[in-house]
Amino acid sequence: MLELAIIGGGPAGITAGLYACRGGLKDVVMFDMGMPGGQITQSSEIENYPGVKEVKSGLDFMQDWLPQAEHFGLKFEMSAVDKITKNHDGSFKVSFLDGSSQDAISVIVATGSVPKRGGFEGEGEFFGRGVSTCATCDGFFYKGKEVVVLGGGDSALEEAHYLAKICKKVYLVHRRDSFRAAPSTVERVKRTENIELILNASVKKVFGDAMGVSGVELDTKDGIRTLDVPGIFVFVGRNVNNGVLKQEDGSYLCELAQSGEIKVDLKMRTNVAGLFAAGDVRSDAARQVVCAAADGAVAALEAISYVDNFKGGH
Ligand SMILES: Cc1cc2nc3c(=O)[nH]c(=O)nc-3n(C[C@H](O)[C@H](O)[C@H](O)COP(=O)(O)OP(=O)(O)OC[C@H]3O[C@@H](n4cnc5c(N)ncnc54)[C@H](O)[C@@H]3O)c2cc1C
């Protein structure tokens, strides 16, 4: 039986592995369906990780994370996890898509979440070159410039407000005439002078050249409107990778937030003893590498004491 199974090999999962092994846990295995590194490996540059002054690609940035954790005993297996269930003795069964399974005393779920796409022309072509899904990551690149934000929920409005502090102007485009976001957030956005609301409108396409986006074409109730902007931020929801928690009867192994994110306390504990969540998949995550890594460390420290107690009681 493993002492700890970590599901997901992004910044949260690898850091959890590093702290768990260095903290003395034995038989710790991290499972990822692909190469470890997580979604930051899709990024062409990361410049906000403390202490790393040189701007690197996400792939280069993550290069040493797994070898460092392996040095302390973390094992990595490339396997897609299908589901996690609870055994009668309080341990967990981790089942894989190939039909095999492994038991573990504790489990850290670090499977991340993926932003949904807006579905407009040019979105894929210009992703990372003017099309972004993260204001904290990319907002700074548009300092003093004009940008479009697409969406009408809490994230879209909060990110529009964040960008308005950095950018010259933010066009907030939403397909309805009212917002789903909290009324206080809507009021704050309406009071912000450099945010222009464009309602009952959708993004038709983004266009540009080899340098990146140079404009966005909108379909509005008054016809086509073109905005000459170098960036568009898409906040139309997220797919939370919580499928591994789904049980045979359709329920989830632990409590989830309404958004589908895994509810945790400040120690990354779910409401099921021995089951932890870390990184972008947990509720109220800041969705940054530094925060995911910190979550992984906290979850691992908690898993160490859980495993100690579990072994003491058996
Ligand atoms: C383009 C882009 C640019 C970004 N730029 C920045 C930036 O500049 N600064 C910053 O701090 N953050 C940035 N981020 C955000 C950052 O990448 C995430 O916050 C961070 O990667 C979250 O880490 P995580 O470990 O929680 O999840 P992830 O990195 O999403 O890792 C989850 C891992 O779980 C695996 N997984 C999922 N389901 C299963 C399963 N069923 N079985 C096995 N494995 C599974 C996935 O393959 C993945 O490797 C950016 C993100 C993107 C996409």
The ligand as an SDF file (V2000), in Angstrom:
LIG
                    3D

 53 58  0  0  0  0  0  0  0  0999 V2000
   -1.0440   29.7990  -20.9440 C   0  0  0  0  0  0  0  0  0  0  0  0
   -0.9270   29.9070  -19.4390 C   0  0  0  0  0  0  0  0  0  0  0  0
   -0.1140   30.8700  -18.8880 C   0  0  0  0  0  0  0  0  0  0  0  0
    0.0190   30.9540  -17.5060 C   0  0  0  0  0  0  0  0  0  0  0  0
    0.8690   31.8990  -16.9980 N   0  0  0  0  0  0  0  0  0  0  0  0
    1.1020   31.9300  -15.6760 C   0  0  0  0  0  0  0  0  0  0  0  0
    2.0470   32.8460  -15.1280 C   0  0  0  0  0  0  0  0  0  0  0  0
    2.6640   33.6340  -15.8570 O   0  0  0  0  0  0  0  0  0  0  0  0
    2.2520   32.8210  -13.7790 N   0  0  0  0  0  0  0  0  0  0  0  0
    1.5930   31.9540  -12.9570 C   0  0  0  0  0  0  0  0  0  0  0  0
    1.8650   31.9520  -11.7430 O   0  0  0  0  0  0  0  0  0  0  0  0
    0.6680   31.1010  -13.4430 N   0  0  0  0  0  0  0  0  0  0  0  0
    0.3960   31.0570  -14.7660 C   0  0  0  0  0  0  0  0  0  0  0  0
   -0.5300   30.1990  -15.2780 N   0  0  0  0  0  0  0  0  0  0  0  0
   -1.3690   29.4210  -14.3240 C   0  0  0  0  0  0  0  0  0  0  0  0
   -0.6110   28.1900  -13.8180 C   0  0  0  0  0  0  0  0  0  0  0  0
   -0.1610   27.4330  -14.9130 O   0  0  0  0  0  0  0  0  0  0  0  0
   -1.5340   27.3540  -12.9290 C   0  0  0  0  0  0  0  0  0  0  0  0
   -2.0370   28.1430  -11.8690 O   0  0  0  0  0  0  0  0  0  0  0  0
   -0.7820   26.1660  -12.3280 C   0  0  0  0  0  0  0  0  0  0  0  0
   -0.2020   25.3740  -13.3430 O   0  0  0  0  0  0  0  0  0  0  0  0
   -1.7160   25.2950  -11.4850 C   0  0  0  0  0  0  0  0  0  0  0  0
   -1.0030   24.1870  -11.0380 O   0  0  0  0  0  0  0  0  0  0  0  0
   -1.7190   22.8410  -10.5820 P   0  0  0  0  0  0  0  0  0  0  0  0
   -0.6150   21.9250  -10.1940 O   0  0  0  0  0  0  0  0  0  0  0  0
   -2.7790   23.1410   -9.6190 O   0  0  0  0  0  0  0  0  0  0  0  0
   -2.4870   22.2930  -11.8640 O   0  0  0  0  0  0  0  0  0  0  0  0
   -2.0060   22.0180  -13.3630 P   0  0  0  0  0  0  0  0  0  0  0  0
   -0.7960   22.7710  -13.6990 O   0  0  0  0  0  0  0  0  0  0  0  0
   -3.2230   22.2120  -14.1900 O   0  0  0  0  0  0  0  0  0  0  0  0
   -1.6280   20.4660  -13.3380 O   0  0  0  0  0  0  0  0  0  0  0  0
   -2.5950   19.4700  -13.2260 C   0  0  0  0  0  0  0  0  0  0  0  0
   -2.0260   18.1670  -13.7440 C   0  0  0  0  0  0  0  0  0  0  0  0
   -2.9600   17.1150  -13.4690 O   0  0  0  0  0  0  0  0  0  0  0  0
   -2.9710   16.2090  -14.5460 C   0  0  0  0  0  0  0  0  0  0  0  0
   -4.2350   15.4980  -14.5290 N   0  0  0  0  0  0  0  0  0  0  0  0
   -5.4940   16.0040  -14.6470 C   0  0  0  0  0  0  0  0  0  0  0  0
   -6.4140   15.0150  -14.5720 N   0  0  0  0  0  0  0  0  0  0  0  0
   -5.7200   13.8500  -14.3790 C   0  0  0  0  0  0  0  0  0  0  0  0
   -6.0960   12.4870  -14.2400 C   0  0  0  0  0  0  0  0  0  0  0  0
   -7.3870   12.1080  -14.2660 N   0  0  0  0  0  0  0  0  0  0  0  0
   -5.1240   11.5480  -14.0880 N   0  0  0  0  0  0  0  0  0  0  0  0
   -3.8160   11.9030  -14.0610 C   0  0  0  0  0  0  0  0  0  0  0  0
   -3.4060   13.1960  -14.2030 N   0  0  0  0  0  0  0  0  0  0  0  0
   -4.3330   14.1470  -14.3680 C   0  0  0  0  0  0  0  0  0  0  0  0
   -2.7860   17.0940  -15.7800 C   0  0  0  0  0  0  0  0  0  0  0  0
   -2.2500   16.3260  -16.8560 O   0  0  0  0  0  0  0  0  0  0  0  0
   -1.8200   18.1590  -15.2640 C   0  0  0  0  0  0  0  0  0  0  0  0
   -0.4730   17.8400  -15.5390 O   0  0  0  0  0  0  0  0  0  0  0  0
   -0.7040   30.0750  -16.6520 C   0  0  0  0  0  0  0  0  0  0  0  0
   -1.5420   29.1040  -17.2270 C   0  0  0  0  0  0  0  0  0  0  0  0
   -1.6500   29.0090  -18.5940 C   0  0  0  0  0  0  0  0  0  0  0  0
   -2.5350   27.9490  -19.2030 C   0  0  0  0  0  0  0  0  0  0  0  0
  1  2  1  0
  2  3  1  0
  2 52  2  0
  3  4  2  0
  4  5  1  0
  4 50  1  0
  5  6  2  0
  6  7  1  0
  6 13  1  0
  7  8  2  0
  7  9  1  0
  9 10  1  0
 10 11  2  0
 10 12  1  0
 12 13  2  0
 13 14  1  0
 14 15  1  0
 14 50  1  0
 15 16  1  0
 16 17  1  0
 16 18  1  0
 18 19  1  0
 18 20  1  0
 20 21  1  0
 20 22  1  0
 22 23  1  0
 23 24  1  0
 24 25  2  0
 24 26  1  0
 24 27  1  0
 27 28  1  0
 28 29  2  0
 28 30  1  0
 28 31  1  0
 31 32  1  0
 32 33  1  0
 33 34  1  0
 33 48  1  0
 34 35  1  0
 35 36  1  0
 35 46  1  0
 36 37  1  0
 36 45  1  0
 37 38  2  0
 38 39  1  0
 39 40  1  0
 39 45  2  0
 40 41  1  0
 40 42  2  0
 42 43  1  0
 43 44  2  0
 44 45  1  0
 46 47  1  0
 46 48  1  0
 48 49  1  0
 50 51  2  0
 51 52  1  0
 52 53  1  0
M  END
$$$$
